[in-house]
Amino acid sequence: MQGEAERIREGLRDVIDFEIGLDVVSLGLIRDIEVTDDRVVITMILTSPMCPMAAFIMNQVRDKAIELTDKPVEVLMG
């Protein structure tokens, strides 16, 4: 399932943190992508604890991952 995790990671380069103007992968915000037989769990961080775009970015990450897999996707902060 490593191949699927890498494909999702590459796809997440389309998710841009508009405050900084860079994608979430290049910024190092994606900490882990765990793919199992029945789900995908993405663990991420934010650029700052009080990031006003937190919910928006997390939703964008989830929505993009859903486009890239046929499994349910969960995004966690960690």
Rosetta blueprint (number, residue, H / E / L):
1 M L
2 Q H
3 G H
4 E H
5 A H
6 E H
7 R H
8 I H
9 R H
10 E H
11 G H
12 L H
13 R H
14 D H
15 V L
16 I E
17 D E
18 F L
19 E L
20 I L
21 G L
22 L E
23 D E
24 V L
25 V L
26 S L
27 L L
28 G L
29 L L
30 I E
31 R E
32 D E
33 I E
34 E E
35 V E
36 T L
37 D L
38 D L
39 R L
40 V E
41 V E
42 I E
43 T E
44 M E
45 I L
46 L L
47 T L
48 S L
49 P L
50 M L
51 C L
52 P L
53 M L
54 A H
55 A H
56 F H
57 I H
58 M H
59 N H
60 Q H
61 V H
62 R H
63 D H
64 K H
65 A H
66 I H
67 E H
68 L H
69 T L
70 D L
71 K L
72 P L
73 V E
74 E E
75 V E
76 L E
77 M E
78 G L
